[in-house]
Amino acid sequence: MSDFLELENRIVAVLKTVYDPEIPVDIYNLGLVYSVECDNGDVKIVMTLTAPNCPMADYILEDAKMKIAAVEGVNNVDINLVFEPEWSQEMMSEEAKLELGLL
């Protein structure tokens, strides 16, 4: 596996440890992470929240940034918070839907 894919896989694994304290599913399986790009240790994440006025937004973003920054090989983390496309339950993984009783 290339170093790029290995780093990306480690970042995805870390994103699966970041939770909205109000929802018992990680942000990756919730479908909040739209993209993960790695370039020579610079990581760019494009993500959203379940709602634009999410009261836990700062906590979630800071938790994600700190955990990604701690991954070996990461030099810089940039998280771009977007609301287009708007998040919907269809973006959730099957695992997340099962956990939340939506299947």
N, C-alpha and C positions, 0 to 999 in steps of 0.2 A: 504494500500500500504506500502511496506517495506520502511525503511529509505533510503536504497540504491536506489530504483527506484525513490523515491521522489527527492533525490539529483540529480540523473541522469536527470530527467525530468526538474528540474530547470536549470541545465547546458545546456541542449538542448535549452530551452527557451532563455537563454542568448546568445547562439551561433546564434540564429535567429535574434539577434540585431547587429551582426557584418557584415559589408558590405565591399566589395571591392569598393572604391569610384568611380571606372570606370564602375561598373555594378550595376543596381538598384535591385539586388536580394541578400539576405543574404547568407553567406557561407554555412549554413546548407542545404538550399534548392537548392543551386548550386551543391550540392553533393561533396563538398570539404572536409567534415568531414567523415573520414572512420570509426572511432570508438571513443567511450567515455567510459572510465573505471574509476570506483570510488572504492577506497579501504581505508576505515577509514579516509576519508577526503583528501586522495591523489588522484588527478585526472590526468589521462593520456589521452591525445587526440592524435590521429593519423589523420593527415590531409594532404592535398595537396593544390596546387594552380592551377589556370587555365593554367599557363605556368611556366616553371622553371625560366624564367627571368622576372617574374612579377615585375614591378617597385614599386608596393605597398606592397610587401611581408612583410617588416619589420613593416609597419603600421598595416596590417591585423593581424599578429601574436601578436603584442603588445596589440592591442585592444582586441583580444580574451582572451589573458592571464590576462589582467587587469580585464575584466568583469567576467571571471570565478573565479578569486581570490576573488572577492567581494561577491560571493554567500555564504550565511550562511552555515557553515559545511565544507567548503573547506579550507584545510590547506596548500596544495602545488599543484602547477599546472605545468605539464610537457607536452609541445607540441612537438610532433615528426613530423617534416615535411618530407614527403616522395614523391617520384615521380613515384613509382611503386605500384599499377597499375597507369598508366597515366590517368589523368582526361579526360573525354569526355562528350559531351552534353547529352549522354544517362544516365549519372549519376544524372542529374538534376531532381527535382521533377516536377510533372505535373504543379503545381502552378508556378514554376520558368519558365518553358517552355512557359506557357501562358503569363506571365508577359513580357517575352522577344519576344513575337510574333512568337514563334517556333512551335505553334500548329495551 
